[in-house]
Amino acid sequence: MTGAGLWHRASSVTGLSAAADRVWQRLQLDRFAGGRHAGYVIHEDMREHPRTVRSFGGIRWLLFGETVVGLTAIFIAAVLASRGEHVPWAVWFRSTVVLFITASLYVFAWRAQLGYYWAYARLRLFSRIFPIVTLIVATIPGLYPGWMVVEQIVFSLLMIGIGDLLTSDHMRAAFPKPVRPAASSRR
């Protein structure tokens, strides 16, 4: 079976994820977040393929690592500040932003695992952009202390890992780009 997509709501959602999905659907957040591809869902066979499931398992672990990195940065900054050391504003901002970014990536991973192409595309895009931005910002002299530069490198490596999983041959085949329907000719 090919990775041809279907325009329907994702099925096979259970438990807490099902409740969250009902709320998400009621608020029509896929339409808001997904734009013109909001309803494009990959075929169930590809969604439930063992390699797809395994890839999303790896992505969840890498996102968990991102969360640990973000929380660790805030913890280190708080300990240093409690000892009277100056913690630059950029450290607090960056640490908080990493947690918010990671939270949004969890949402994208959840929706992508349900087969939504838009979420897969967003997750794939951000897994390419964030490491570049993070590494460029880390090279700005004096902006961050050394430990924060290391944190940014670890963050980038984890994001690159997510990107690698998302761009595997299998995942690209599982999430084919939606084809726009041909416009009807009017005369």
Buried (B, 14 or more C-beta within 10 A) or exposed (E): EEBEBEEEBBEEBEEEBEEEBEEBBEEEBBEEBBEEBBBBBBBBEBBEBEBBEEBBEBBBEBBEBBBEBBBBBBEBBEEBEEEEEEBBEBBBEBBBEBBEBBEBBBBBBBBBBBBBBBBBBBBBEBBBEBBEEBBEBBEEEEBBBEBBBBBBBBBBBBBBBBBBBBEEEBBBBBBBEBEEEEEEEEE
